[in-house]
Amino acid sequence: MLSKSELTVLSHLSADVEDYLIQRALADALGWDPGHTSRVVSKLAERGLVRREQQHGRYEIALSNAEPSIRFADLVREFPHVDFSALLSGSTIKLLFHLDEERTAAALAERAGVSRATVYRRLNQLQNVGMVTKRDARFAVTSQFEEVVAFALSLVSHLHRQEAAEHTSGVRLIWTDVDEYLMRCQTSISLASFHETGPKALDQYGIPLLTRDEHYYFRSEDRTELTPADLVCQLLLIDDGARYRSYCLLLITAQDLDVETLSQTAERYDRVADIDLQSMTQELCAYLESNGAESSEKLPAWDAFKSTAADYDISV
């Protein structure tokens, strides 16, 4: 997420009473080489966390008004005795992102994608300053440091948004995890780590739709492609209304997806989703298995669904 050097600069700017600092003065205050200082500040400026302007042959730097910068500054000023640059560097922010509720070390290791040894080491450091508490093998952020979790959440979203904006316009994040995110945007992206999803992606499964100009992408470095079960879940994350549920029904039927596969895939997204995808996918499967007998107001009449499926040569 952020290096110790980057957090050190943010901490120094947060604690300083001046509106801005001269970059050379910052280097002197930190005892850093000017070249190293310039590289760190440049990285933070690229990420939109600081502002850097050249005035009269010198660089003036200050915190930006981005949400994570403001939240971090509040933390530094409220807890001046805490060395946040040492505590939050490396994988710690990933752990805090998933400490929005009590979790075991094993769960944190799986969700953050780090070793359990690293989790215990980081949690021990956080416990030593009273930031995290442990009860019955479950860890939680203490009430006085709840803002640290809010900072981690805002930072992850901010960095995702900044990255996406480098490749497209009109970015709106729909679902975010530490290393992956689902977004809507206005222009197409041809990078391997951005996988097209949403209604346009149904065309590859023989379900061509007349869609709007919006584009949807799922950004992930670890995946080479999205499965049909991924697409079902992502469609529901985009819009869980009647129209999108009908799209999902068509895809489930066309690909003969089973409830276990869908439920396991939905569980992965449910970790940071605002809706209950597992229940939704189970409801869709129950509708299909019962020939529409088990239905809800957001699902089509069975005869109407059969007619739509026949239009796409999908056998129900």
C-alpha positions as CSV (number, residue, x, y, z in Angstrom):
1,M,0.0,0.0,0.0
2,L,2.3,2.8,1.3
3,S,6.0,2.6,2.1
4,K,7.4,3.7,5.5
5,S,9.0,6.6,3.7
6,E,5.7,7.7,2.2
7,L,4.0,7.5,5.5
8,T,6.8,9.4,7.2
9,V,6.3,12.3,4.8
10,L,2.6,12.3,5.4
11,S,3.2,12.2,9.1
12,H,5.5,15.2,9.0
13,L,3.2,17.2,6.8
14,S,0.2,16.3,9.1
15,A,2.1,17.4,12.3
16,D,3.4,20.6,10.8
17,V,1.5,23.8,11.5
18,E,2.5,25.5,8.3
19,D,0.2,25.5,5.2
20,Y,3.1,24.0,3.2
21,L,6.7,23.0,3.5
22,I,9.7,23.6,1.2
23,Q,10.8,20.3,-0.1
24,R,14.4,21.0,0.8
25,A,13.4,21.9,4.3
26,L,11.5,18.6,4.6
27,A,14.6,16.7,3.5
28,D,16.7,18.5,6.1
29,A,14.1,17.9,8.8
30,L,14.0,14.2,8.1
31,G,17.7,13.9,7.5
32,W,17.2,12.5,4.1
33,D,19.0,12.9,0.8
34,P,17.2,15.5,-1.4
35,G,17.0,13.0,-4.2
36,H,15.3,10.4,-2.0
37,T,12.9,13.0,-0.7
38,S,12.0,14.1,-4.2
39,R,11.2,10.6,-5.3
40,V,9.0,9.9,-2.3
41,V,7.2,13.2,-2.6
42,S,6.7,12.6,-6.4
43,K,5.1,9.2,-5.7
44,L,2.8,10.7,-3.2
45,A,1.9,13.5,-5.6
46,E,1.2,10.9,-8.3
47,R,-1.2,9.2,-5.9
48,G,-3.0,12.4,-5.2
49,L,-2.1,12.4,-1.5
50,V,0.1,15.5,-1.5
51,R,0.2,18.7,-3.6
52,R,3.6,19.8,-5.0
53,E,4.0,23.1,-6.7
54,Q,7.1,24.8,-8.0
55,Q,7.3,28.4,-6.8
56,H,10.3,30.7,-7.4
57,G,12.6,27.8,-8.3
58,R,11.6,25.6,-5.2
59,Y,9.0,23.0,-4.5
60,E,6.3,23.7,-2.0
61,I,4.5,20.6,-0.7
62,A,1.4,20.1,1.4
63,L,-1.2,17.5,2.1
64,S,-3.9,17.2,-0.5
65,N,-7.6,17.4,0.3
66,A,-8.1,13.7,-0.6
67,E,-10.1,11.8,2.0
68,P,-7.3,9.4,3.1
69,S,-4.9,12.4,3.5
70,I,-7.4,14.2,5.7
71,R,-8.1,11.1,7.8
72,F,-4.4,10.3,8.2
73,A,-3.7,13.9,9.4
74,D,-6.5,13.6,11.9
75,L,-5.0,10.4,13.3
76,V,-1.5,12.0,13.6
77,R,-2.8,15.0,15.4
78,E,-5.0,13.0,17.8
79,F,-2.3,10.4,18.6
80,P,1.0,12.3,18.4
81,H,2.7,9.6,20.4
82,V,2.0,6.9,17.9
83,D,4.6,6.2,15.1
84,F,2.1,5.6,12.3
85,S,4.8,5.5,9.7
86,A,6.3,2.3,11.3
87,L,3.0,0.7,12.2
88,L,1.1,1.1,8.9
89,S,3.7,0.4,6.4
90,G,3.8,-2.8,4.4
91,S,0.9,-5.2,4.8
92,T,-0.6,-3.6,7.9
93,I,-3.1,-1.5,5.9
94,K,-4.3,-4.7,4.2
95,L,-5.0,-6.2,7.6
96,L,-6.8,-3.1,8.8
97,F,-9.0,-3.1,5.7
98,H,-10.4,-6.4,6.8
99,L,-10.6,-5.5,10.5
100,D,-13.9,-3.7,10.1
101,E,-15.2,-6.5,12.3
102,E,-13.6,-9.2,14.6
103,R,-11.6,-11.8,12.7
104,T,-9.2,-14.6,13.4
105,A,-5.6,-14.5,12.3
106,A,-6.3,-17.3,9.8
107,A,-9.2,-15.3,8.2
108,L,-7.0,-12.2,8.0
109,A,-4.2,-14.1,6.4
110,E,-6.6,-15.5,3.7
111,R,-8.3,-12.2,3.0
112,A,-5.2,-10.0,3.0
113,G,-3.1,-12.6,1.0
114,V,-0.2,-12.6,3.5
115,S,1.4,-15.3,5.6
116,R,0.0,-16.1,9.0
117,A,3.4,-15.4,10.6
118,T,3.2,-11.9,9.1
119,V,-0.3,-11.4,10.4
120,Y,0.7,-12.3,13.9
121,R,3.8,-10.1,13.8
122,R,1.8,-7.1,12.6
123,L,-1.1,-7.7,15.0
124,N,1.4,-7.9,17.9
125,Q,2.8,-4.5,17.0
126,L,-0.7,-3.1,16.8
127,Q,-1.6,-4.6,20.2
128,N,1.5,-3.1,21.8
129,V,0.1,0.4,21.1
130,G,-3.4,-0.4,22.1
131,M,-4.8,-0.3,18.5
132,V,-5.9,-3.9,18.4
133,T,-7.3,-6.2,21.0
134,K,-7.7,-10.0,21.1
135,R,-10.6,-12.0,22.5
136,D,-11.2,-15.7,22.0
137,A,-8.7,-16.0,19.2
138,R,-10.4,-13.1,17.3
139,F,-8.8,-9.7,16.8
140,A,-10.6,-6.3,16.6
141,V,-9.6,-2.7,16.4
142,T,-10.2,-0.9,19.7
143,S,-12.9,1.8,19.8
144,Q,-10.5,4.7,20.2
145,F,-8.7,3.7,17.0
146,E,-11.7,2.9,14.8
147,E,-10.7,5.8,12.6
148,V,-7.6,3.8,11.5
149,V,-9.9,1.4,9.7
150,A,-11.7,4.2,8.1
151,F,-8.4,5.5,6.8
152,A,-7.5,2.1,5.4
153,L,-10.8,1.8,3.6
154,S,-10.6,5.3,2.2
155,L,-6.9,4.7,1.1
156,V,-7.7,1.5,-0.8
157,S,-10.6,3.1,-2.6
158,H,-8.6,6.2,-3.4
159,L,-5.6,4.3,-4.8
160,H,-7.9,2.1,-6.9
161,R,-9.7,5.2,-8.3
162,Q,-6.4,6.9,-9.0
163,E,-5.1,3.8,-10.9
164,A,-8.2,3.4,-12.9
165,A,-8.3,7.1,-13.9
166,E,-4.9,6.7,-15.6
167,H,-6.6,4.4,-18.2
168,T,-10.1,5.7,-18.6
169,S,-12.6,8.4,-17.6
170,G,-15.8,8.6,-15.5
171,V,-14.6,6.0,-13.0
172,R,-17.1,4.8,-10.4
173,L,-16.1,2.1,-8.0
174,I,-18.8,-0.5,-7.4
175,W,-17.0,-3.1,-5.3
176,T,-13.5,-2.9,-3.8
177,D,-11.1,-5.4,-2.1
178,V,-7.5,-4.7,-1.3
179,D,-6.1,-6.0,-4.6
180,E,-9.2,-6.1,-6.8
181,Y,-12.0,-3.9,-7.7
182,L,-15.1,-3.7,-9.9
183,M,-15.8,-0.4,-11.7
184,R,-17.9,1.4,-14.2
185,C,-16.3,3.8,-16.7
186,Q,-16.9,5.7,-19.9
187,T,-14.2,4.3,-22.2
188,S,-12.8,0.9,-23.0
189,I,-9.5,-0.5,-21.5
190,S,-7.2,-3.0,-23.3
191,L,-4.9,-3.9,-20.4
192,A,-4.6,-7.6,-19.4
193,S,-5.4,-6.8,-15.7
194,F,-8.7,-5.2,-16.6
195,H,-11.3,-7.8,-17.4
196,E,-14.4,-6.7,-19.2
197,T,-17.6,-7.6,-17.3
198,G,-21.2,-6.5,-17.0
199,P,-23.8,-6.8,-19.7
200,K,-21.3,-6.5,-22.6
201,A,-19.5,-9.6,-21.4
202,L,-22.6,-11.7,-21.9
203,D,-22.1,-11.6,-25.7
204,Q,-19.3,-14.2,-25.4
205,Y,-21.8,-16.7,-23.9
206,G,-24.3,-16.2,-26.8
207,I,-26.4,-13.6,-25.0
208,P,-25.9,-10.4,-27.0
209,L,-27.7,-7.4,-25.4
210,L,-28.4,-3.9,-26.6
211,T,-26.4,-2.1,-23.9
212,R,-25.7,1.5,-23.1
213,D,-22.3,3.2,-23.6
214,E,-21.1,2.3,-20.1
215,H,-18.2,-0.1,-19.7
216,Y,-17.6,-2.3,-16.7
217,Y,-14.3,-3.8,-15.7
218,F,-13.0,-6.1,-13.0
219,R,-9.4,-5.3,-12.2
220,S,-7.2,-8.1,-10.9
221,E,-3.6,-9.0,-11.4
222,D,-4.1,-12.6,-10.3
223,R,-6.8,-13.7,-12.7
224,T,-6.3,-14.5,-16.3
225,E,-10.0,-14.6,-17.0
226,L,-13.4,-14.4,-15.4
227,T,-15.6,-17.5,-15.0
228,P,-19.4,-17.4,-15.8
229,A,-20.0,-17.6,-12.0
230,D,-17.8,-14.5,-11.6
231,L,-19.9,-12.7,-14.2
232,V,-23.2,-13.7,-12.4
233,C,-21.9,-12.2,-9.1
234,Q,-20.5,-9.1,-10.8
235,L,-23.8,-8.5,-12.6
236,L,-25.6,-8.6,-9.3
237,L,-23.1,-6.2,-7.8
238,I,-23.7,-3.8,-10.6
239,D,-27.4,-4.0,-10.3
240,D,-29.5,-6.5,-8.3
241,G,-32.8,-5.4,-9.9
242,A,-35.2,-7.4,-12.0
243,R,-33.5,-6.8,-15.4
244,Y,-30.0,-7.9,-14.2
245,R,-31.4,-10.9,-12.4
246,S,-33.0,-12.0,-15.7
247,Y,-29.5,-11.6,-17.3
248,C,-28.1,-13.9,-14.6
249,L,-30.8,-16.5,-15.1
250,L,-30.0,-16.6,-18.8
251,L,-26.3,-17.1,-18.1
252,I,-26.9,-19.7,-15.3
253,T,-29.1,-21.7,-17.7
254,A,-26.8,-21.3,-20.7
255,Q,-23.7,-22.4,-18.8
256,D,-25.5,-25.0,-16.6
257,L,-24.1,-23.5,-13.4
258,D,-24.8,-25.3,-10.2
259,V,-25.7,-23.8,-6.9
260,E,-22.6,-24.9,-5.2
261,T,-20.3,-23.3,-7.7
262,L,-22.3,-20.0,-7.5
263,S,-22.4,-20.1,-3.7
264,Q,-18.7,-20.6,-3.4
265,T,-18.0,-17.8,-5.9
266,A,-20.5,-15.5,-4.2
267,E,-18.8,-16.1,-0.8
268,R,-15.6,-14.6,-2.1
269,Y,-17.4,-11.4,-3.1
270,D,-19.6,-11.3,0.0
271,R,-16.5,-10.6,2.1
272,V,-16.6,-6.9,1.2
273,A,-20.0,-6.7,-0.6
274,D,-22.9,-4.5,0.6
275,I,-25.5,-7.1,-0.5
276,D,-25.9,-10.8,0.3
277,L,-24.8,-12.5,-3.0
278,Q,-25.0,-16.0,-1.6
279,S,-28.6,-15.7,-0.8
280,M,-29.3,-14.1,-4.2
281,T,-27.6,-16.8,-6.2
282,Q,-29.3,-19.5,-4.2
283,E,-32.6,-17.8,-4.9
284,L,-31.9,-17.7,-8.6
285,C,-31.0,-21.4,-8.6
286,A,-34.2,-22.3,-6.6
287,Y,-36.3,-20.4,-9.2
288,L,-34.8,-22.4,-12.1
289,E,-34.9,-25.7,-10.3
290,S,-38.6,-25.2,-9.4
291,N,-39.6,-24.0,-12.9
292,G,-40.5,-20.6,-11.4
293,A,-42.5,-21.9,-8.5
294,E,-40.1,-20.5,-6.0
295,S,-40.0,-16.9,-7.1
296,S,-39.9,-13.3,-5.9
297,E,-41.0,-9.9,-7.1
298,K,-37.6,-9.3,-8.8
299,L,-37.8,-12.5,-10.9
300,P,-39.8,-12.9,-14.1
301,A,-42.9,-14.9,-14.6
302,W,-41.8,-18.4,-15.7
303,D,-43.5,-18.3,-19.1
304,A,-41.9,-14.9,-19.8
305,F,-38.4,-16.2,-18.9
306,K,-38.9,-19.3,-21.1
307,S,-39.8,-17.0,-24.0
308,T,-36.8,-14.8,-23.5
309,A,-34.5,-17.8,-23.2
310,A,-35.9,-19.2,-26.5
311,D,-35.0,-15.9,-28.2
312,Y,-31.3,-16.7,-27.4
313,D,-31.7,-20.4,-28.3
314,I,-31.2,-21.3,-24.6
315,S,-33.0,-24.5,-23.6
316,V,-34.9,-24.2,-20.3
